[in-house]
Amino acid sequence: MNSWRNHSSGTNGRDNAQVPGSRRRRTRRFSRLTIALLLVLGLSIPTVVEGNSAERPPEPAPQRGPQPTLQSVTRPGPYRVKRYREKDGLRNGPRYRGATVYYPVDGPDPLASIVIVPGYISPERSIRAWGPFYASHGIVAMTIGTNRPQDDPAARRRALLDAMTTLKLENRRDKSPLKGRLAVTRFAVSGWSMGGGGALEAATRAPQLKAIVALCPWNPYQTFSHRVPVLFLAGQRDRLAPVSGNALRHYDKTPASTPKLLFEVRNEGHWIANAPQGGDGAIGRVALSWLKVYLEDDLRYRPFLRQRPACASRYRSNLPSVVSPDASSATGKIRRTDVTHTRAPATPLPSATLKP
């Protein structure tokens, strides 16, 4: 290459600017030599594509755990679950009161996390069922209480964000069972009732969040503009947090550019989303699938979000091709439809097994 560069520095004493044809020939010769050298070395030749380079195809989504099925995402997952509390060394955050961390003993690292807060004058145990369910599917779940039962949504927002700090510290604490196991950039928050209102507020203050799960949220007639993918779970007959002034309004006012989904369960009230078993297990299935897609980037769960549950009185989303099961099909195939389905008989679901 040096001999070529020395040779091309002059043209028998003439100025290259005076012989543009000669320059073009040397440029073409250099291009051919460069391509030949790349081929010999086994290097790829870059292709120039017009347009914004940010529009490149995304990297393949990580494949984590067994292949999901409709049954597997409705029931407790394949991983063993343990739990621990502040008496075991967990940080006592100033913005909340009491906490329990549920984690998968044998789940694949690094682990994504979610923090869940209850509603007005409700204790931590009112949303406790979500902890082992998420953990059994490979997601660390931290349930917390509030400093005062009457804390408003803003206080619950601060509690959620403080609990995130606690979980991040668990990734470094020497005696933590989660030391070195957490994905510290993959956090979601959730809350029930007024806690759901706090989770929506958290999305506006912490844009680094990966997902929001609002359980029958109460924060009436508020507008939340953010980019965090948000799932609304609601009951059609909720009189404490009426859907029209809360979940539905929040959904409608969330920017169209933000991934969002509203799942309202027919003939159910304010407590329908306190546990994943709600709606014959559809509540847990949709919530888990939302976290798998947006918190873990596992696109294998996207089809479960596109399938409208049979118990849904309202199922809205800006995701493409929301579909629902064809009740008249003996083959169980899926078709696009806006038909309202009848509610299936309740089927009790087993709880995830906790290890002391």
C-alpha positions, 0 to 999 in steps of 0.5 A: 500500500505504501508503494502505491501511495508513493507512486500516486503522489505525482504524475511524472512531475505534473500536477494531478489537478491538471489531469483529472482523467488520470486521477479518476483512473487511479481512484478506480484502481485503488477501489478495485484493489481495496475490494480485492484486499477485503475479499482476500481477508474475508472481510465484509464489504459495507453496503450503503443504504439511503435513509436514517441508519436508526431504522436498521432491523432490531437485533433478535429478541432473547429467547428465555426459558421454555417456549410459552404456550397459552396454558404456561403463561396463565399458570405459575411458571417453571422456576422455584420461588423464594422470598426475603424481607427487611429483617433479612438485610433488605434496605428499609427505604424511607418512602415506603413501609415494609417490603418483600422480594420474590425471586426465581431461584433457578431463573436465567440471569440477568433478571428483570424486576418489577415493583408493586404498590397497593391502593388506598388504606390497603396493606402490602398483602392485598397485592401479594399474589403477584409476587410469586407469580411473576417470580415463577416466570423469571421476573423479580417482584418486590411488593411494598407497603406505604408509610401511611394508608392514606398516601395519595398517588404522588406518595405512592409514585415516590414509594415505587421509585424508592423501592427501585433504588432498593432493588438496585442496591441488592445487586451489590449487597454482599449477602443478597441472594440477588447479588450480581443477578439483576439487570439494573436497566430493566425495571417496571412498576405496577400498582393497584387502585391509587397505587396504579395512579402512582405507577402512571405518575412514575412513568412521567418521572422515570422515562427509563422504565421499561413497562407499566402495569396499572391495576384498576388505576385511580387518578381521576381525569388526569393526563399522563404523557410519556413513552413507557409502554403501559397496560391498563387492567380494569373491571367493567363494574368498578365503582371505586375507580370508574373506568370512564374517568380513570383507566379508559381516560388514561388510555385515551390520553396516553400518546398514540406513539406509546405502546398501550393496551386496555383490558376491561373484564366483564361484570367485575369490580375494583378487586379484579386485578389484585391477583393474576387469577382474575378473569379466569387467569386472563389478568395474569396472562396479559400482564405477564405477556406485557412484561415479557415483551416490553420488560424482557424484549421477549417477542415470543409473548406478543401473540398472547397480547393480540388475542382478546380474552373471552372475558373482556368487555373492552380490549383496546390497543394500538398494537397491530392485529388484536384478535380474539378466539373464534368460539365457533371453531372446533379447531381453536383457530384465531380470527380477527373480530370485534364480537363480544364473548360470553364469560367462560366458567371460572377455573381455579388456578394453583399458586406458585410454590414458595420455598422458605 
